Amino acid sequence: MASTDQDPLQSQKHYLCGSVAAFANIVITFPIHKALFRQQLFGVQAWEAVRQLQRDGLRTLYRGILPPLLQKSTTIAIMFGLYEDFSRLLRLHAPQVPVLLTDSIAAVLAGTAEAVLTPFERVQTLLQDPRHHGNFQNTAHIFRFLLQQHGIRELYRGLVPIVLRNGPSNVFFFGLRGPIKDLLPEAETKAGHLVNDFVCGGILGAGLGVVFYPLNLVKSHAQVQIGGEFQSCRTILLNVLRERDGKVSRLFRGVHLNFQRSVFSWGIINATYELLLKML
């Protein structure tokens, strides 16, 4: 009975720790993400993306940070919290099912639930696109414009690549997090555990960022469009490939910066999450 009473409290801890970890990550890595977005959208080199941000000035460097702060703080909370909740429920009601399967199902369900917050990614994309700098004032302005002019469906443009990305990436993240940490040198101090958690999160985040990079590319191109037909992932991918002279390697333009950003982002998220979890 005692362990049952503690479960809700444990669940709340996972949500809170995930949210705070995501908040810290966004504040630190947002400028890198913005440069990466320019590479995905325009196919420019990293140095050119950085030069564009320098030309735009400090005033616009953190333009568009509110949507990812709200979105990431919530989605990472959902990611960790719902994963723990679903895992616990599945193990409780289906104890005969292998743990690997129940945890994988829990990861997919948590990732799918995250997609409810697609509108925040949608608004962030429009705020970061320099072609829309003169059209929209802030987050509320974009939400109001899209709802009034195009309806709620427009807020969910890019939903399919997000769902295709979230579920499988969660399965790999939660499934490999433990085994990767076990391969690292055993930590004997708090600082050592923090470093191991950072390395583990960084390796996973960077690797998954490369694997799912084409889906993020499709998402970015889908979400810069306002109004008109909702194109399939395949159509968008073929159009981008055609624009980049049919070279598959150019679909991965920006992947190096994405790799570096993911190392820091997921290193920060995983290390902060585990640290807070032990403190609470």
C-alpha positions in Angstrom: 0.0 0.0 0.0 2.8 2.4 0.8 4.5 2.0 -2.6 1.1 2.6 -4.3 0.7 5.9 -2.5 4.1 7.1 -3.5 3.6 6.5 -7.2 1.7 9.7 -7.9 4.4 11.7 -6.1 7.1 10.0 -8.1 5.2 10.7 -11.3 5.0 14.4 -10.4 8.7 14.6 -9.8 9.4 13.3 -13.4 7.2 16.0 -14.9 8.8 18.8 -12.9 12.3 17.7 -13.5 11.7 17.3 -17.2 10.2 20.7 -17.5 13.0 22.5 -15.6 15.7 20.6 -17.6 14.1 21.6 -20.9 13.9 25.3 -19.8 17.6 25.4 -18.9 18.5 23.8 -22.2 16.5 26.2 -24.4 17.9 29.3 -22.8 21.5 28.1 -23.3 21.2 26.6 -26.8 18.6 28.8 -28.6 21.1 30.8 -30.7 22.6 27.5 -32.0 19.2 26.2 -32.9 18.4 29.4 -34.8 21.6 29.1 -36.9 20.7 25.5 -37.6 17.2 26.5 -38.7 18.7 28.9 -41.3 20.8 26.0 -42.7 17.7 23.7 -42.9 15.6 26.3 -44.6 18.0 28.0 -47.0 20.7 25.3 -47.4 23.5 27.7 -46.5 26.8 26.8 -44.8 27.2 27.2 -41.0 29.4 30.3 -41.3 26.8 32.0 -43.5 24.0 31.2 -41.1 26.0 32.7 -38.3 26.7 35.8 -40.4 23.0 36.2 -41.1 22.3 36.2 -37.3 25.1 38.7 -36.8 23.6 41.0 -39.4 20.1 40.7 -37.8 21.6 41.9 -34.5 21.2 41.0 -30.8 17.7 42.4 -30.8 16.4 39.6 -32.9 18.7 36.8 -31.6 16.2 35.6 -29.1 13.2 36.4 -31.2 11.0 33.4 -31.2 12.2 31.9 -27.9 8.9 32.0 -26.1 7.2 29.2 -28.2 10.1 26.7 -27.7 10.3 27.7 -24.0 6.6 26.9 -23.6 6.7 23.9 -26.0 9.9 22.2 -24.8 9.2 22.8 -21.1 5.9 21.0 -21.6 6.9 18.3 -24.1 10.0 17.2 -22.2 7.8 17.1 -19.0 5.3 15.0 -21.0 8.1 12.9 -22.4 9.6 11.9 -19.1 6.4 12.0 -17.0 4.1 10.1 -19.3 6.8 7.6 -20.1 7.1 6.7 -16.4 3.3 6.7 -16.0 2.6 4.5 -19.0 5.5 2.2 -18.1 4.1 1.8 -14.6 0.5 1.2 -15.8 1.5 -1.3 -18.4 3.7 -3.3 -16.0 0.9 -3.3 -13.5 -1.9 -4.4 -15.9 0.2 -6.6 -18.2 2.9 -8.2 -16.0 3.3 -11.1 -18.4 4.5 -8.8 -21.2 8.3 -8.4 -21.6 9.5 -5.2 -20.0 11.3 -4.2 -23.2 7.9 -4.2 -25.1 5.9 -2.4 -22.4 8.6 0.3 -22.2 8.7 0.7 -26.0 4.9 1.1 -26.1 5.1 3.6 -23.3 7.8 5.6 -25.2 5.7 5.7 -28.3 2.5 6.8 -26.4 4.5 9.5 -24.7 6.0 10.7 -28.0 2.6 10.8 -29.7 1.1 12.8 -26.8 3.8 15.4 -27.2 2.6 16.1 -30.7 -0.5 17.8 -29.2 1.8 20.8 -28.7 2.7 21.1 -32.4 1.2 24.6 -32.6 4.2 25.9 -30.5 6.7 24.4 -33.0 4.6 25.9 -35.8 4.8 29.4 -34.3 8.5 29.1 -33.5 9.2 28.2 -37.1 7.4 31.3 -38.4 9.1 33.6 -35.9 12.5 32.3 -36.9 12.0 32.6 -40.6 13.5 36.0 -41.6 11.0 36.3 -44.4 8.2 36.8 -41.8 10.1 39.2 -39.5 8.0 42.1 -40.9 4.7 40.3 -40.9 4.4 39.2 -37.3 5.0 41.0 -34.1 5.1 38.2 -31.5 3.8 34.7 -30.6 0.3 35.9 -29.8 0.1 37.8 -33.1 0.9 34.6 -35.1 -1.6 32.5 -33.1 -4.3 35.0 -33.6 -3.6 35.4 -37.4 -3.5 31.7 -38.1 -6.7 31.0 -36.2 -8.6 33.9 -37.7 -7.4 33.5 -41.2 -7.0 29.7 -41.6 -8.5 27.9 -38.6 -7.1 25.6 -36.0 -5.9 23.0 -38.6 -3.3 25.5 -39.8 -1.7 25.4 -36.4 -1.0 21.7 -36.9 0.8 21.9 -40.2 3.8 19.6 -39.9 2.1 17.3 -37.5 2.9 14.1 -39.4 6.7 14.4 -39.4 6.6 15.3 -35.7 4.6 12.2 -34.9 6.9 10.1 -37.0 9.9 11.6 -35.2 8.7 11.6 -31.6 7.5 8.0 -31.2 10.6 6.1 -32.6 13.1 8.6 -31.1 11.6 8.1 -27.6 11.9 4.3 -28.0 15.6 4.6 -28.7 16.2 7.3 -26.1 14.6 5.4 -23.2 15.7 2.0 -24.4 19.4 2.9 -24.8 19.8 5.4 -22.0 20.6 2.7 -19.3 22.8 0.5 -21.5 24.9 3.4 -22.7 25.4 4.7 -19.1 26.5 1.2 -18.0 29.2 1.3 -20.7 30.7 4.5 -19.2 33.4 4.4 -16.4 31.7 3.9 -13.1 31.1 7.2 -11.3 32.1 7.5 -7.7 31.2 11.1 -7.0 28.2 13.4 -7.7 30.2 15.2 -10.3 31.1 11.9 -11.9 27.4 10.9 -12.1 26.6 14.3 -13.6 29.3 13.9 -16.3 28.1 10.4 -17.1 24.5 11.6 -17.4 25.6 14.5 -19.7 27.7 12.1 -21.9 24.9 9.6 -22.1 22.3 12.2 -23.0 24.6 13.9 -25.5 25.5 10.7 -27.3 21.9 9.6 -27.6 20.6 13.1 -28.6 23.3 13.6 -31.2 22.8 10.1 -32.7 19.1 10.4 -32.9 19.4 13.9 -34.3 21.3 12.6 -37.2 19.0 9.7 -37.8 15.8 11.8 -37.8 17.3 14.9 -39.4 15.4 14.5 -42.7 12.1 14.5 -40.8 13.1 17.7 -39.0 13.9 19.1 -42.4 10.5 18.2 -43.7 8.9 19.7 -40.6 10.7 23.0 -41.1 9.7 23.3 -44.7 6.1 22.3 -44.0 5.7 24.9 -41.2 7.1 27.9 -43.0 4.1 27.7 -45.4 1.0 29.7 -44.6 -2.2 28.5 -46.2 -2.6 26.3 -49.2 -2.4 22.6 -49.7 -1.1 20.3 -46.9 1.7 18.4 -48.7 2.8 14.9 -47.7 6.2 14.2 -46.2 7.3 12.5 -49.4 6.3 15.5 -51.6 8.1 18.0 -49.4 11.2 15.8 -49.3 11.2 15.4 -53.1 10.7 19.1 -53.6 13.7 20.0 -51.3 15.8 17.3 -53.0 15.0 18.9 -56.4 15.9 22.4 -55.1 19.2 21.0 -54.0 20.2 19.5 -57.3 19.0 16.0 -56.4 21.9 15.5 -54.1 20.9 13.5 -50.9 24.0 14.8 -49.1 22.5 18.3 -49.3 19.4 17.1 -47.4 21.8 16.8 -44.4 23.1 20.4 -44.7 23.3 21.6 -41.2 23.6 18.2 -39.7 27.0 18.9 -38.2 25.7 21.9 -36.3 22.6 19.9 -35.3 25.0 17.2 -34.0 26.9 19.7 -31.9 23.7 21.3 -30.6 22.1 17.9 -29.8 25.2 16.9 -27.8 24.8 20.0 -25.6 21.0 20.0 -25.6 20.4 16.4 -24.6 23.5 16.4 -22.4 22.0 19.3 -20.5 18.5 17.9 -20.4 19.6 14.4 -19.2 22.1 15.6 -16.7 19.8 18.3 -15.2 16.8 15.8 -15.2 18.8 13.2 -13.3 20.3 15.8 -10.9 16.9 17.3 -10.0 15.4 13.8 -9.6 18.0 12.9 -7.0 17.5 16.3 -5.2 13.7 16.1 -4.9 
